Amino acid sequence: MYISVILSTYNSPAWLAKSLWGYLAQVDRGFEIVIADDGSGPETAQLIGDVAATTDITIRHVWQRDDGFRKTRILNKAILESRGDYLLFSDGDCIPRNDFVAVHRKFARPGHFLSGGYFKLPMPVSESVDRADIDSGRVFDARWLRANGVRLLPYKWWKLTANRSMQEFLNRATPTRASWNGHNASGWRSDVEAANGFDERMRYGGEDRELGERLVNRGIAPIQLRYSAICVHLDHARGYVDPEARRINDDIRRATRTEKATRTSFGLNLHVNG
């Protein structure tokens, strides 16, 4: 099984560099990286070229011009450029633990998609994390994070501290529903293509989850890996939040659920056919 890791990004080269360093540290090397770039400037292209020159992991850069938040469109274009029969989606502001790809590979099952978790870092730690912290795994060590000022309720640390048997218990016990999350989800290419990819009418707010809802309507069941497949999420501003866009997205998602839609007419086909 060859995996395509698809990372979304927009004008955040410092964060993208940290994410890419995480993939270069993976114990499982059977994957490519496809960067879905929603209109970043030349600094991002330079970074990608520099990182690609240091590794034998294939890195593809799929870019579109900046015309507002069009994540779903660039993700569809990245899917079409990818080569894997299994697709793993995350964001360029998320650093994967070194077993991230291996865990997704281990739990991949026909007729299912995987829903992983993340541990959010505050801005000071997000800014200070460097490659040595990522290569050594310190950024996933609860003691190191506490020493660097991260303060959370005890149960919040379980994503980083739970052993394998505890992870399995927590994945079953969590009240959080397994969903298709943009920061950490994976599924079979054939299933994503059958659903026609992401709905390009959607802007920010639930745009990733809507694909998962169509997959569920197709009979593709989610597997909860909230405590097993882990990445840390770097903090950032969200200036693209738009209440009107969220309302439109909510209407589309409501129709997907009510009509039991299994496919969108506004997805991959827009690029395949023209």
Secondary structure, 3 states (H helix, E strand, C coil): CCEEEEEEECCCHHHHHHHHHHHHCCCCCCEEEEEEECCCCHHHHHHHHHHHCCCCCCEEEEECCCCCCCHHHHHHHHHHHCCCCEEEEEECCEEECCCHHHHHHHHCCCCEEEEEEEEECCHHHHHHCCHHHHHHCHHHCHHHHHHCCCCCCHHHHHHHHCCHHHHHHHHHHCCCCCCCCCCCEEEEHHHHHHCCCCCCCCCCCCHHHHHHHHHHHCCCEEEEEEEEEEEEECCCCCCCCCHHHHHHHHHHHHHHHHCCCCCCCCCCHHHHCC
